[in-house]
C-alpha cells in the first residue's frame, strides 16, 4: 500500500556547525542517501537521486531472455570497415 505524501508542511531551519540544515517532517523523509538540489527563483527544491540500477530491475520484470537474444548477445562479430562514417579522420 502506497502512502501518499501531504502537499505541504512546515519544517524547522537550524544551524549545524557552519552549515544550514532543514529538519524534514517524517512524512517528507527521503528513501535515499543523496538528493539533488536546485533553485527556482526563491524556492529551493530537493529531489531524490534515483538508483542508477533501477532500470535493470524494470528490465528483469520482463522475464528471461529467449535463446535468440542470448545467442545474439554472445555472438562475436568482426569489426566493420565503413570509412564513409569515420568523421574523425
PDB file of N, CA, C and O in Angstrom:
ATOM      1  N   UNK A   1       0.840  -1.177   0.000  1.00  0.00           N
ATOM      2  CA  UNK A   1       0.000   0.000   0.000  1.00  0.00           C
ATOM      3  C   UNK A   1       0.888   1.244   0.000  1.00  0.00           C
ATOM      4  O   UNK A   1       1.739   1.412   0.874  1.00  0.00           O
ATOM      5  N   UNK A   2       0.684   2.096  -0.973  1.00  0.00           N
ATOM      6  CA  UNK A   2       1.497   3.299  -1.096  1.00  0.00           C
ATOM      7  C   UNK A   2       0.946   4.395  -0.205  1.00  0.00           C
ATOM      8  O   UNK A   2      -0.253   4.676  -0.205  1.00  0.00           O
ATOM      9  N   UNK A   3       1.841   5.008   0.555  1.00  0.00           N
ATOM     10  CA  UNK A   3       1.448   6.105   1.438  1.00  0.00           C
ATOM     11  C   UNK A   3       1.557   7.402   0.653  1.00  0.00           C
ATOM     12  O   UNK A   3       2.584   7.670   0.029  1.00  0.00           O
ATOM     13  N   UNK A   4       0.501   8.206   0.681  1.00  0.00           N
ATOM     14  CA  UNK A   4       0.552   9.480  -0.030  1.00  0.00           C
ATOM     15  C   UNK A   4       1.161  10.546   0.866  1.00  0.00           C
ATOM     16  O   UNK A   4       0.912  10.591   2.070  1.00  0.00           O
ATOM     17  N   UNK A   5       1.959  11.396   0.252  1.00  0.00           N
ATOM     18  CA  UNK A   5       2.644  12.465   0.961  1.00  0.00           C
ATOM     19  C   UNK A   5       1.757  13.707   0.949  1.00  0.00           C
ATOM     20  O   UNK A   5       1.138  14.010  -0.072  1.00  0.00           O
ATOM     21  N   UNK A   6       1.687  14.424   2.058  1.00  0.00           N
ATOM     22  CA  UNK A   6       0.916  15.672   2.052  1.00  0.00           C
ATOM     23  C   UNK A   6       1.548  16.684   1.091  1.00  0.00           C
ATOM     24  O   UNK A   6       2.733  16.589   0.772  1.00  0.00           O
ATOM     25  N   UNK A   7       0.759  17.639   0.640  1.00  0.00           N
ATOM     26  CA  UNK A   7       1.259  18.659  -0.285  1.00  0.00           C
ATOM     27  C   UNK A   7       2.229  19.620   0.378  1.00  0.00           C
ATOM     28  O   UNK A   7       3.193  20.054  -0.252  1.00  0.00           O
ATOM     29  N   UNK A   8       1.991  19.962   1.642  1.00  0.00           N
ATOM     30  CA  UNK A   8       2.826  20.940   2.337  1.00  0.00           C
ATOM     31  C   UNK A   8       2.917  20.633   3.818  1.00  0.00           C
ATOM     32  O   UNK A   8       2.101  19.913   4.393  1.00  0.00           O
ATOM     33  N   UNK A   9       3.940  21.210   4.401  1.00  0.00           N
ATOM     34  CA  UNK A   9       4.141  21.136   5.848  1.00  0.00           C
ATOM     35  C   UNK A   9       5.138  22.230   6.204  1.00  0.00           C
ATOM     36  O   UNK A   9       5.683  22.891   5.320  1.00  0.00           O
ATOM     37  N   UNK A  10       5.371  22.417   7.476  1.00  0.00           N
ATOM     38  CA  UNK A  10       6.349  23.399   7.945  1.00  0.00           C
ATOM     39  C   UNK A  10       7.540  22.625   8.495  1.00  0.00           C
ATOM     40  O   UNK A  10       7.378  21.654   9.233  1.00  0.00           O
ATOM     41  N   UNK A  11       8.737  23.069   8.125  1.00  0.00           N
ATOM     42  CA  UNK A  11       9.961  22.434   8.603  1.00  0.00           C
ATOM     43  C   UNK A  11      10.818  23.473   9.311  1.00  0.00           C
ATOM     44  O   UNK A  11      10.759  24.661   8.992  1.00  0.00           O
ATOM     45  N   UNK A  12      11.601  23.025  10.257  1.00  0.00           N
ATOM     46  CA  UNK A  12      12.492  23.907  11.016  1.00  0.00           C
ATOM     47  C   UNK A  12      13.838  24.028  10.310  1.00  0.00           C
ATOM     48  O   UNK A  12      14.391  23.040   9.829  1.00  0.00           O
ATOM     49  N   UNK A  13      14.353  25.246  10.256  1.00  0.00           N
ATOM     50  CA  UNK A  13      15.682  25.524   9.724  1.00  0.00           C
ATOM     51  C   UNK A  13      16.592  25.772  10.923  1.00  0.00           C
ATOM     52  O   UNK A  13      16.222  26.497  11.848  1.00  0.00           O
ATOM     53  N   UNK A  14      17.794  25.165  10.907  1.00  0.00           N
ATOM     54  CA  UNK A  14      18.711  25.336  12.029  1.00  0.00           C
ATOM     55  C   UNK A  14      20.141  25.253  11.529  1.00  0.00           C
ATOM     56  O   UNK A  14      20.392  24.841  10.397  1.00  0.00           O
ATOM     57  N   UNK A  15      21.062  25.642  12.368  1.00  0.00           N
ATOM     58  CA  UNK A  15      22.483  25.584  12.039  1.00  0.00           C
ATOM     59  C   UNK A  15      23.090  24.334  12.672  1.00  0.00           C
ATOM     60  O   UNK A  15      22.797  24.000  13.820  1.00  0.00           O
ATOM     61  N   UNK A  16      23.932  23.656  11.912  1.00  0.00           N
ATOM     62  CA  UNK A  16      24.704  22.548  12.432  1.00  0.00           C
ATOM     63  C   UNK A  16      26.153  22.815  12.028  1.00  0.00           C
ATOM     64  O   UNK A  16      26.523  22.684  10.862  1.00  0.00           O
ATOM     65  N   UNK A  17      26.952  23.187  13.008  1.00  0.00           N
ATOM     66  CA  UNK A  17      28.302  23.667  12.700  1.00  0.00           C
ATOM     67  C   UNK A  17      28.192  24.971  11.927  1.00  0.00           C
ATOM     68  O   UNK A  17      27.554  25.921  12.380  1.00  0.00           O
ATOM     69  N   UNK A  18      28.823  25.008  10.748  1.00  0.00           N
ATOM     70  CA  UNK A  18      28.747  26.211   9.911  1.00  0.00           C
ATOM     71  C   UNK A  18      27.800  26.013   8.726  1.00  0.00           C
ATOM     72  O   UNK A  18      27.808  26.808   7.786  1.00  0.00           O
ATOM     73  N   UNK A  19      26.989  24.961   8.769  1.00  0.00           N
ATOM     74  CA  UNK A  19      26.052  24.669   7.681  1.00  0.00           C
ATOM     75  C   UNK A  19      24.618  24.866   8.135  1.00  0.00           C
ATOM     76  O   UNK A  19      24.285  24.648   9.300  1.00  0.00           O
ATOM     77  N   UNK A  20      23.787  25.275   7.216  1.00  0.00           N
ATOM     78  CA  UNK A  20      22.358  25.387   7.500  1.00  0.00           C
ATOM     79  C   UNK A  20      21.707  24.059   7.138  1.00  0.00           C
ATOM     80  O   UNK A  20      22.059  23.442   6.133  1.00  0.00           O
ATOM     81  N   UNK A  21      20.764  23.624   7.952  1.00  0.00           N
ATOM     82  CA  UNK A  21      20.069  22.360   7.719  1.00  0.00           C
ATOM     83  C   UNK A  21      18.572  22.563   7.902  1.00  0.00           C
ATOM     84  O   UNK A  21      18.129  23.533   8.517  1.00  0.00           O
ATOM     85  N   UNK A  22      17.811  21.633   7.359  1.00  0.00           N
ATOM     86  CA  UNK A  22      16.354  21.658   7.483  1.00  0.00           C
ATOM     87  C   UNK A  22      15.924  20.320   8.062  1.00  0.00           C
ATOM     88  O   UNK A  22      16.308  19.268   7.552  1.00  0.00           O
ATOM     89  N   UNK A  23      15.141  20.355   9.111  1.00  0.00           N
ATOM     90  CA  UNK A  23      14.610  19.133   9.712  1.00  0.00           C
ATOM     91  C   UNK A  23      13.279  18.826   9.030  1.00  0.00           C
ATOM     92  O   UNK A  23      12.282  19.514   9.249  1.00  0.00           O
ATOM     93  N   UNK A  24      13.277  17.788   8.205  1.00  0.00           N
ATOM     94  CA  UNK A  24      12.073  17.435   7.457  1.00  0.00           C
ATOM     95  C   UNK A  24      11.094  16.665   8.334  1.00  0.00           C
ATOM     96  O   UNK A  24      11.514  15.809   9.112  1.00  0.00           O
ATOM     97  N   UNK A  25       9.800  16.951   8.225  1.00  0.00           N
ATOM     98  CA  UNK A  25       8.809  16.121   8.916  1.00  0.00           C
ATOM     99  C   UNK A  25       8.903  14.687   8.386  1.00  0.00           C
ATOM    100  O   UNK A  25       9.298  14.479   7.239  1.00  0.00           O
ATOM    101  N   UNK A  26       8.549  13.711   9.200  1.00  0.00           N
ATOM    102  CA  UNK A  26       8.751  12.318   8.796  1.00  0.00           C
ATOM    103  C   UNK A  26       7.990  11.949   7.531  1.00  0.00           C
ATOM    104  O   UNK A  26       8.405  11.038   6.815  1.00  0.00           O
ATOM    105  N   UNK A  27       6.889  12.630   7.238  1.00  0.00           N
ATOM    106  CA  UNK A  27       6.140  12.343   6.008  1.00  0.00           C
ATOM    107  C   UNK A  27       6.936  12.726   4.759  1.00  0.00           C
ATOM    108  O   UNK A  27       6.606  12.285   3.657  1.00  0.00           O
ATOM    109  N   UNK A  28       7.974  13.536   4.919  1.00  0.00           N
ATOM    110  CA  UNK A  28       8.762  14.015   3.787  1.00  0.00           C
ATOM    111  C   UNK A  28      10.162  13.405   3.743  1.00  0.00           C
ATOM    112  O   UNK A  28      11.004  13.857   2.968  1.00  0.00           O
ATOM    113  N   UNK A  29      10.420  12.395   4.554  1.00  0.00           N
ATOM    114  CA  UNK A  29      11.747  11.783   4.566  1.00  0.00           C
ATOM    115  C   UNK A  29      12.050  11.129   3.226  1.00  0.00           C
ATOM    116  O   UNK A  29      11.169  10.571   2.571  1.00  0.00           O
ATOM    117  N   UNK A  30      13.318  11.212   2.836  1.00  0.00           N
ATOM    118  CA  UNK A  30      13.766  10.593   1.595  1.00  0.00           C
ATOM    119  C   UNK A  30      14.169   9.153   1.852  1.00  0.00           C
ATOM    120  O   UNK A  30      14.649   8.818   2.935  1.00  0.00           O
ATOM    121  N   UNK A  31      13.972   8.304   0.854  1.00  0.00           N
ATOM    122  CA  UNK A  31      14.393   6.909   0.946  1.00  0.00           C
ATOM    123  C   UNK A  31      15.679   6.720   0.143  1.00  0.00           C
ATOM    124  O   UNK A  31      15.835   5.731  -0.573  1.00  0.00           O
ATOM    125  N   UNK A  32      16.582   7.666   0.270  1.00  0.00           N
ATOM    126  CA  UNK A  32      17.833   7.635  -0.470  1.00  0.00           C
ATOM    127  C   UNK A  32      18.921   8.314   0.353  1.00  0.00           C
ATOM    128  O   UNK A  32      18.631   9.030   1.311  1.00  0.00           O
ATOM    129  N   UNK A  33      20.161   8.085  -0.027  1.00  0.00           N
ATOM    130  CA  UNK A  33      21.293   8.673   0.691  1.00  0.00           C
ATOM    131  C   UNK A  33      21.617  10.088   0.211  1.00  0.00           C
ATOM    132  O   UNK A  33      22.179  10.885   0.962  1.00  0.00           O
ATOM    133  N   UNK A  34      21.262  10.403  -1.046  1.00  0.00           N
ATOM    134  CA  UNK A  34      21.584  11.711  -1.614  1.00  0.00           C
ATOM    135  C   UNK A  34      20.363  12.308  -2.300  1.00  0.00           C
ATOM    136  O   UNK A  34      19.471  11.594  -2.758  1.00  0.00           O
ATOM    137  N   UNK A  35      20.347  13.631  -2.357  1.00  0.00           N
ATOM    138  CA  UNK A  35      19.294  14.340  -3.083  1.00  0.00           C
ATOM    139  C   UNK A  35      19.941  15.358  -4.012  1.00  0.00           C
ATOM    140  O   UNK A  35      21.049  15.835  -3.765  1.00  0.00           O
ATOM    141  N   UNK A  36      19.236  15.676  -5.071  1.00  0.00           N
ATOM    142  CA  UNK A  36      19.662  16.738  -5.986  1.00  0.00           C
ATOM    143  C   UNK A  36      19.011  18.019  -5.503  1.00  0.00           C
ATOM    144  O   UNK A  36      17.841  18.013  -5.122  1.00  0.00           O
ATOM    145  N   UNK A  37      19.747  19.114  -5.514  1.00  0.00           N
ATOM    146  CA  UNK A  37      19.214  20.392  -5.048  1.00  0.00           C
ATOM    147  C   UNK A  37      19.275  21.389  -6.197  1.00  0.00           C
ATOM    148  O   UNK A  37      20.273  21.465  -6.914  1.00  0.00           O
ATOM    149  N   UNK A  38      18.208  22.145  -6.361  1.00  0.00           N
ATOM    150  CA  UNK A  38      18.175  23.179  -7.395  1.00  0.00           C
ATOM    151  C   UNK A  38      17.321  24.336  -6.915  1.00  0.00           C
ATOM    152  O   UNK A  38      16.509  24.195  -6.001  1.00  0.00           O
ATOM    153  N   UNK A  39      17.518  25.467  -7.542  1.00  0.00           N
ATOM    154  CA  UNK A  39      16.761  26.666  -7.179  1.00  0.00           C
ATOM    155  C   UNK A  39      15.846  27.051  -8.333  1.00  0.00           C
ATOM    156  O   UNK A  39      16.224  26.970  -9.502  1.00  0.00           O
ATOM    157  N   UNK A  40      14.643  27.469  -7.985  1.00  0.00           N
ATOM    158  CA  UNK A  40      13.695  28.051  -8.937  1.00  0.00           C
ATOM    159  C   UNK A  40      13.222  29.352  -8.321  1.00  0.00           C
ATOM    160  O   UNK A  40      12.336  29.363  -7.466  1.00  0.00           O
ATOM    161  N   UNK A  41      13.816  30.442  -8.760  1.00  0.00           N
ATOM    162  CA  UNK A  41      13.509  31.727  -8.139  1.00  0.00           C
ATOM    163  C   UNK A  41      13.949  31.700  -6.689  1.00  0.00           C
ATOM    164  O   UNK A  41      15.111  31.416  -6.398  1.00  0.00           O
ATOM    165  N   UNK A  42      13.032  31.994  -5.772  1.00  0.00           N
ATOM    166  CA  UNK A  42      13.366  31.978  -4.348  1.00  0.00           C
ATOM    167  C   UNK A  42      13.128  30.609  -3.710  1.00  0.00           C
ATOM    168  O   UNK A  42      13.337  30.446  -2.508  1.00  0.00           O
ATOM    169  N   UNK A  43      12.696  29.629  -4.499  1.00  0.00           N
ATOM    170  CA  UNK A  43      12.431  28.279  -3.975  1.00  0.00           C
ATOM    171  C   UNK A  43      13.686  27.420  -4.055  1.00  0.00           C
ATOM    172  O   UNK A  43      14.485  27.552  -4.982  1.00  0.00           O
ATOM    173  N   UNK A  44      13.849  26.542  -3.077  1.00  0.00           N
ATOM    174  CA  UNK A  44      14.898  25.532  -3.093  1.00  0.00           C
ATOM    175  C   UNK A  44      14.188  24.192  -3.182  1.00  0.00           C
ATOM    176  O   UNK A  44      13.341  23.878  -2.346  1.00  0.00           O
ATOM    177  N   UNK A  45      14.527  23.401  -4.188  1.00  0.00           N
ATOM    178  CA  UNK A  45      13.832  22.139  -4.437  1.00  0.00           C
ATOM    179  C   UNK A  45      14.805  20.984  -4.252  1.00  0.00           C
ATOM    180  O   UNK A  45      15.893  20.977  -4.828  1.00  0.00           O
ATOM    181  N   UNK A  46      14.404  20.009  -3.444  1.00  0.00           N
ATOM    182  CA  UNK A  46      15.188  18.796  -3.218  1.00  0.00           C
ATOM    183  C   UNK A  46      14.498  17.645  -3.935  1.00  0.00           C
ATOM    184  O   UNK A  46      13.287  17.464  -3.807  1.00  0.00           O
ATOM    185  N   UNK A  47      15.270  16.869  -4.689  1.00  0.00           N
ATOM    186  CA  UNK A  47      14.722  15.719  -5.403  1.00  0.00           C
ATOM    187  C   UNK A  47      15.594  14.508  -5.126  1.00  0.00           C
ATOM    188  O   UNK A  47      16.819  14.622  -5.110  1.00  0.00           O
ATOM    189  N   UNK A  48      14.983  13.346  -4.906  1.00  0.00           N
ATOM    190  CA  UNK A  48      15.799  12.153  -4.682  1.00  0.00           C
ATOM    191  C   UNK A  48      16.576  11.798  -5.943  1.00  0.00           C
ATOM    192  O   UNK A  48      16.078  11.958  -7.057  1.00  0.00           O
ATOM    193  N   UNK A  49      17.788  11.319  -5.757  1.00  0.00           N
ATOM    194  CA  UNK A  49      18.574  10.806  -6.874  1.00  0.00           C
ATOM    195  C   UNK A  49      18.252   9.325  -6.965  1.00  0.00           C
ATOM    196  O   UNK A  49      18.539   8.550  -6.053  1.00  0.00           O
ATOM    197  N   UNK A  50      17.656   8.956  -8.070  1.00  0.00           N
ATOM    198  CA  UNK A  50      17.218   7.573  -8.243  1.00  0.00           C
ATOM    199  C   UNK A  50      18.411   6.630  -8.345  1.00  0.00           C
ATOM    200  O   UNK A  50      19.493   7.012  -8.790  1.00  0.00           O
ATOM    201  N   UNK A  51      18.188   5.410  -7.929  1.00  0.00           N
ATOM    202  CA  UNK A  51      19.188   4.361  -8.024  1.00  0.00           C
ATOM    203  C   UNK A  51      19.544   4.154  -9.496  1.00  0.00           C
ATOM    204  O   UNK A  51      18.658   3.929 -10.320  1.00  0.00           O
ATOM    205  N   UNK A  52      20.838   4.227  -9.833  1.00  0.00           N
ATOM    206  CA  UNK A  52      21.269   4.069 -11.223  1.00  0.00           C
ATOM    207  C   UNK A  52      20.896   2.717 -11.808  1.00  0.00           C
ATOM    208  O   UNK A  52      20.824   2.571 -13.028  1.00  0.00           O
ATOM    209  N   UNK A  53      20.660   1.737 -10.967  1.00  0.00           N
ATOM    210  CA  UNK A  53      20.370   0.392 -11.450  1.00  0.00           C
ATOM    211  C   UNK A  53      18.877   0.081 -11.471  1.00  0.00           C
ATOM    212  O   UNK A  53      18.494  -1.055 -11.751  1.00  0.00           O
ATOM    213  N   UNK A  54      18.031   1.056 -11.184  1.00  0.00           N
ATOM    214  CA  UNK A  54      16.589   0.814 -11.167  1.00  0.00           C
ATOM    215  C   UNK A  54      16.089   0.312 -12.523  1.00  0.00           C
ATOM    216  O   UNK A  54      15.171  -0.505 -12.580  1.00  0.00           O
ATOM    217  N   UNK A  55      16.688   0.797 -13.614  1.00  0.00           N
ATOM    218  CA  UNK A  55      16.273   0.359 -14.947  1.00  0.00           C
ATOM    219  C   UNK A  55      16.475  -1.146 -15.112  1.00  0.00           C
ATOM    220  O   UNK A  55      15.714  -1.801 -15.824  1.00  0.00           O
ATOM    221  N   UNK A  56      17.502  -1.695 -14.454  1.00  0.00           N
ATOM    222  CA  UNK A  56      17.761  -3.123 -14.552  1.00  0.00           C
ATOM    223  C   UNK A  56      16.671  -3.923 -13.842  1.00  0.00           C
ATOM    224  O   UNK A  56      16.279  -4.992 -14.309  1.00  0.00           O
ATOM    225  N   UNK A  57      16.185  -3.408 -12.715  1.00  0.00           N
ATOM    226  CA  UNK A  57      15.079  -4.068 -12.023  1.00  0.00           C
ATOM    227  C   UNK A  57      13.837  -4.109 -12.902  1.00  0.00           C
ATOM    228  O   UNK A  57      13.130  -5.117 -12.933  1.00  0.00           O
ATOM    229  N   UNK A  58      13.565  -3.013 -13.621  1.00  0.00           N
ATOM    230  CA  UNK A  58      12.411  -2.972 -14.524  1.00  0.00           C
ATOM    231  C   UNK A  58      12.593  -3.962 -15.669  1.00  0.00           C
ATOM    232  O   UNK A  58      11.642  -4.639 -16.061  1.00  0.00           O
ATOM    233  N   UNK A  59      13.799  -4.050 -16.203  1.00  0.00           N
ATOM    234  CA  UNK A  59      14.088  -4.982 -17.284  1.00  0.00           C
ATOM    235  C   UNK A  59      13.912  -6.424 -16.818  1.00  0.00           C
ATOM    236  O   UNK A  59      13.405  -7.268 -17.557  1.00  0.00           O
ATOM    237  N   UNK A  60      14.331  -6.693 -15.599  1.00  0.00           N
ATOM    238  CA  UNK A  60      14.219  -8.044 -15.039  1.00  0.00           C
ATOM    239  C   UNK A  60      12.758  -8.488 -14.936  1.00  0.00           C
ATOM    240  O   UNK A  60      12.462  -9.677 -15.053  1.00  0.00           O
ATOM    241  N   UNK A  61      11.855  -7.550 -14.719  1.00  0.00           N
ATOM    242  CA  UNK A  61      10.429  -7.874 -14.605  1.00  0.00           C
ATOM    243  C   UNK A  61       9.853  -8.415 -15.910  1.00  0.00           C
ATOM    244  O   UNK A  61       8.801  -9.054 -15.901  1.00  0.00           O
ATOM    245  N   UNK A  62      10.535  -8.165 -17.038  1.00  0.00           N
ATOM    246  CA  UNK A  62      10.048  -8.647 -18.330  1.00  0.00           C
ATOM    247  C   UNK A  62      10.236 -10.149 -18.494  1.00  0.00           C
ATOM    248  O   UNK A  62       9.651 -10.751 -19.394  1.00  0.00           O
ATOM    249  N   UNK A  63      11.036 -10.751 -17.644  1.00  0.00           N
ATOM    250  CA  UNK A  63      11.246 -12.188 -17.712  1.00  0.00           C
ATOM    251  C   UNK A  63      12.583 -12.522 -18.354  1.00  0.00           C
ATOM    252  O   UNK A  63      13.335 -11.630 -18.745  1.00  0.00           O
ATOM    253  N   UNK A  64      12.876 -13.823 -18.460  1.00  0.00           N
ATOM    254  CA  UNK A  64      14.170 -14.238 -19.004  1.00  0.00           C
ATOM    255  C   UNK A  64      14.259 -13.958 -20.507  1.00  0.00           C
ATOM    256  O   UNK A  64      13.247 -13.868 -21.201  1.00  0.00           O
ATOM    257  N   UNK A  65      15.499 -13.825 -20.988  1.00  0.00           N
ATOM    258  CA  UNK A  65      15.730 -13.640 -22.418  1.00  0.00           C
ATOM    259  C   UNK A  65      15.476 -14.942 -23.157  1.00  0.00           C
ATOM    260  O   UNK A  65      15.720 -16.025 -22.624  1.00  0.00           O
ATOM    261  N   UNK A  66      14.985 -14.835 -24.388  1.00  0.00           N
ATOM    262  CA  UNK A  66      14.818 -16.057 -25.176  1.00  0.00           C
ATOM    263  C   UNK A  66      16.172 -16.455 -25.769  1.00  0.00           C
ATOM    264  O   UNK A  66      17.134 -15.691 -25.693  1.00  0.00           O
ATOM    265  N   UNK A  67      16.243 -17.651 -26.359  1.00  0.00           N
ATOM    266  CA  UNK A  67      17.513 -18.180 -26.867  1.00  0.00           C
ATOM    267  C   UNK A  67      18.117 -17.301 -27.956  1.00  0.00           C
ATOM    268  O   UNK A  67      19.337 -17.155 -28.018  1.00  0.00           O
ATOM    269  N   UNK A  68      17.278 -16.708 -28.822  1.00  0.00           N
ATOM    270  CA  UNK A  68      17.789 -15.848 -29.895  1.00  0.00           C
ATOM    271  C   UNK A  68      18.497 -14.619 -29.327  1.00  0.00           C
ATOM    272  O   UNK A  68      19.544 -14.218 -29.835  1.00  0.00           O
ATOM    273  N   UNK A  69      17.939 -14.028 -28.289  1.00  0.00           N
ATOM    274  CA  UNK A  69      18.546 -12.840 -27.683  1.00  0.00           C
ATOM    275  C   UNK A  69      19.884 -13.196 -27.038  1.00  0.00           C
ATOM    276  O   UNK A  69      20.850 -12.442 -27.160  1.00  0.00           O
ATOM    277  N   UNK A  70      19.947 -14.324 -26.363  1.00  0.00           N
ATOM    278  CA  UNK A  70      21.196 -14.759 -25.730  1.00  0.00           C
ATOM    279  C   UNK A  70      22.251 -15.025 -26.794  1.00  0.00           C
ATOM    280  O   UNK A  70      23.402 -14.616 -26.641  1.00  0.00           O
ATOM    281  N   UNK A  71      21.865 -15.714 -27.881  1.00  0.00           N
ATOM    282  CA  UNK A  71      22.808 -16.018 -28.959  1.00  0.00           C
ATOM    283  C   UNK A  71      23.329 -14.732 -29.608  1.00  0.00           C
ATOM    284  O   UNK A  71      24.524 -14.625 -29.882  1.00  0.00           O
ATOM    285  N   UNK A  72      22.460 -13.769 -29.856  1.00  0.00           N
ATOM    286  CA  UNK A  72      22.877 -12.505 -30.469  1.00  0.00           C
ATOM    287  C   UNK A  72      23.837 -11.745 -29.563  1.00  0.00           C
ATOM    288  O   UNK A  72      24.784 -11.127 -30.049  1.00  0.00           O
ATOM    289  N   UNK A  73      23.607 -11.781 -28.266  1.00  0.00           N
ATOM    290  CA  UNK A  73      24.473 -11.069 -27.325  1.00  0.00           C
ATOM    291  C   UNK A  73      25.848 -11.718 -27.221  1.00  0.00           C
ATOM    292  O   UNK A  73      26.844 -11.037 -26.977  1.00  0.00           O
ATOM    293  N   UNK A  74      25.900 -13.031 -27.405  1.00  0.00           N
ATOM    294  CA  UNK A  74      27.162 -13.754 -27.257  1.00  0.00           C
ATOM    295  C   UNK A  74      27.936 -13.882 -28.564  1.00  0.00           C
ATOM    296  O   UNK A  74      29.107 -14.261 -28.551  1.00  0.00           O
ATOM    297  N   UNK A  75      27.301 -13.571 -29.692  1.00  0.00           N
ATOM    298  CA  UNK A  75      27.935 -13.724 -30.998  1.00  0.00           C
ATOM    299  C   UNK A  75      29.105 -12.751 -31.146  1.00  0.00           C
ATOM    300  O   UNK A  75      28.984 -11.565 -30.842  1.00  0.00           O
ATOM    301  N   UNK A  76      30.232 -13.270 -31.616  1.00  0.00           N
ATOM    302  CA  UNK A  76      31.423 -12.447 -31.807  1.00  0.00           C
ATOM    303  C   UNK A  76      31.412 -11.915 -33.235  1.00  0.00           C
ATOM    304  O   UNK A  76      31.665 -12.660 -34.181  1.00  0.00           O
ATOM    305  N   UNK A  77      31.121 -10.644 -33.386  1.00  0.00           N
ATOM    306  CA  UNK A  77      31.020 -10.034 -34.709  1.00  0.00           C
ATOM    307  C   UNK A  77      32.359  -9.403 -35.088  1.00  0.00           C
ATOM    308  O   UNK A  77      33.006  -8.772 -34.252  1.00  0.00           O
ATOM    309  N   UNK A  78      32.780  -9.572 -36.355  1.00  0.00           N
ATOM    310  CA  UNK A  78      34.020  -8.911 -36.783  1.00  0.00           C
ATOM    311  C   UNK A  78      33.795  -7.407 -36.889  1.00  0.00           C
ATOM    312  O   UNK A  78      32.673  -6.968 -37.140  1.00  0.00           O
ATOM    313  N   UNK A  79      34.856  -6.605 -36.700  1.00  0.00           N
ATOM    314  CA  UNK A  79      34.690  -5.153 -36.822  1.00  0.00           C
ATOM    315  C   UNK A  79      34.292  -4.779 -38.250  1.00  0.00           C
ATOM    316  O   UNK A  79      34.702  -5.435 -39.207  1.00  0.00           O
ATOM    317  N   UNK A  80      33.509  -3.747 -38.382  1.00  0.00           N
ATOM    318  CA  UNK A  80      33.065  -3.281 -39.694  1.00  0.00           C
ATOM    319  C   UNK A  80      33.980  -2.160 -40.175  1.00  0.00           C
ATOM    320  O   UNK A  80      34.373  -1.291 -39.397  1.00  0.00           O
ATOM    321  N   UNK A  81      34.312  -2.186 -41.452  1.00  0.00           N
ATOM    322  CA  UNK A  81      35.115  -1.125 -42.051  1.00  0.00           C
ATOM    323  C   UNK A  81      34.182  -0.272 -42.909  1.00  0.00           C
ATOM    324  O   UNK A  81      33.803  -0.667 -44.011  1.00  0.00           O
ATOM    325  N   UNK A  82      33.819   0.900 -42.390  1.00  0.00           N
ATOM    326  CA  UNK A  82      32.903   1.792 -43.111  1.00  0.00           C
ATOM    327  C   UNK A  82      33.494   3.204 -43.094  1.00  0.00           C
ATOM    328  O   UNK A  82      33.095   4.036 -42.280  1.00  0.00           O
ATOM    329  N   UNK A  83      34.451   3.472 -43.999  1.00  0.00           N
ATOM    330  CA  UNK A  83      35.161   4.755 -43.978  1.00  0.00           C
ATOM    331  C   UNK A  83      34.249   5.965 -44.166  1.00  0.00           C
ATOM    332  O   UNK A  83      34.577   7.052 -43.689  1.00  0.00           O
ATOM    333  N   UNK A  84      33.125   5.808 -44.841  1.00  0.00           N
ATOM    334  CA  UNK A  84      32.228   6.954 -45.042  1.00  0.00           C
ATOM    335  C   UNK A  84      31.623   7.453 -43.736  1.00  0.00           C
ATOM    336  O   UNK A  84      31.141   8.584 -43.673  1.00  0.00           O
ATOM    337  N   UNK A  85      31.641   6.634 -42.702  1.00  0.00           N
ATOM    338  CA  UNK A  85      31.111   7.040 -41.402  1.00  0.00           C
ATOM    339  C   UNK A  85      32.199   7.535 -40.451  1.00  0.00           C
ATOM    340  O   UNK A  85      31.894   8.004 -39.355  1.00  0.00           O
ATOM    341  N   UNK A  86      33.450   7.436 -40.856  1.00  0.00           N
ATOM    342  CA  UNK A  86      34.554   7.845 -39.987  1.00  0.00           C
ATOM    343  C   UNK A  86      34.822   9.341 -40.165  1.00  0.00           C
ATOM    344  O   UNK A  86      35.609   9.730 -41.027  1.00  0.00           O
ATOM    345  N   UNK A  87      34.182  10.166 -39.368  1.00  0.00           N
ATOM    346  CA  UNK A  87      34.301  11.618 -39.494  1.00  0.00           C
ATOM    347  C   UNK A  87      35.527  12.170 -38.763  1.00  0.00           C
ATOM    348  O   UNK A  87      35.809  13.365 -38.854  1.00  0.00           O
ATOM    349  N   UNK A  88      36.251  11.326 -38.048  1.00  0.00           N
ATOM    350  CA  UNK A  88      37.389  11.803 -37.266  1.00  0.00           C
ATOM    351  C   UNK A  88      38.721  11.649 -37.996  1.00  0.00           C
ATOM    352  O   UNK A  88      39.761  11.976 -37.423  1.00  0.00           O
ATOM    353  N   UNK A  89      38.728  11.170 -39.224  1.00  0.00           N
ATOM    354  CA  UNK A  89      39.987  11.015 -39.976  1.00  0.00           C
ATOM    355  C   UNK A  89      40.151  12.142 -40.941  1.00  0.00           C
ATOM    356  O   UNK A  89      41.145  12.194 -41.667  1.00  0.00           O
TER     357      UNK A  89
END
